Amino acid sequence: MSDPAAVLDDLRAEGDELDQLVGGLSDKQWSLATPAPRWTVAHQIAHLAWTDTAALLSVTDPEAFAAETDKALAAPERFVDEGAESGAELPVDELLAWWRDGREQLQRALRAAPAGARFPWYGPPMSAASMATGRLMETWAHGQDIADAVGVRREPTARLRHVARIGVRARGYAFFVRGLAVPEEEFRVELVAPSAPMGSPLFERSRELGEGSDGASGGSDGAGVWAYGPEDAPQRVTGPALDFCLLVTQRAHRDDLAVRAEGPDADRWLDIAQAFAGPAGAGRAPRRTRHKEA
């Protein structure tokens, strides 16, 4: 994904959609508990604002960002929560203004970045496109926590392609961060786009489509199947794109999702998948019990 403009457009749309949701909440709703332990709706938005601020610092002042990474290394289990807690204490209007301003400043900085530039981060350095993709993934994932807290069902969009792509590319990291051997062979991942229900004629037809330039089949409108990896790979993961994205962002347990694996390593991956950097996530508890096939 070499052109950051398209993903930056999608990042803006993802932020605007979440803004429409939280902008209409009452003060009481901002204090609602979300599925993330100890985090309210305010904590979720504060975390997004805090991370956008960190990303902006990375793009505009790498030396100052390096000092922030030193703080993170000094308290790896606390620095994220501390940023969210500090922001959550702000009055709602101030918190919203901080988040909105940070989103727009980051948009401008990434759009103005020189071609090929890479920026420091808490993991490997990132290009403008990768930075925007990561911010979109976080905006969507924390937006899901907020939607769950206030009882809103969000309609999945083609923007989930960015989240799915990160989840696929982070497969090795999910094993590495847990001290597990990274599988040497590639997996085939086939995800039904939001507009193509599993088993539909479009789903079956999309299997015949060629690979797109980003490694995913299907049209730019999100129709069809998003496919990654060798078509003849013996280990496979299949299911709805929405469910896969909920899995890799650890917003739902695999027992509650229609994502399926073929092969022992692929099956193990679904237990540990994470699209985000940092320590291994604890994930969410299942709402129902999985019945493994014999």
Order of alpha helices (4+ residues) and beta strands (2+ residues): alpha-alpha-alpha-alpha-alpha-alpha-beta-beta-alpha-alpha-alpha-beta-alpha-beta-beta-alpha-beta-alpha
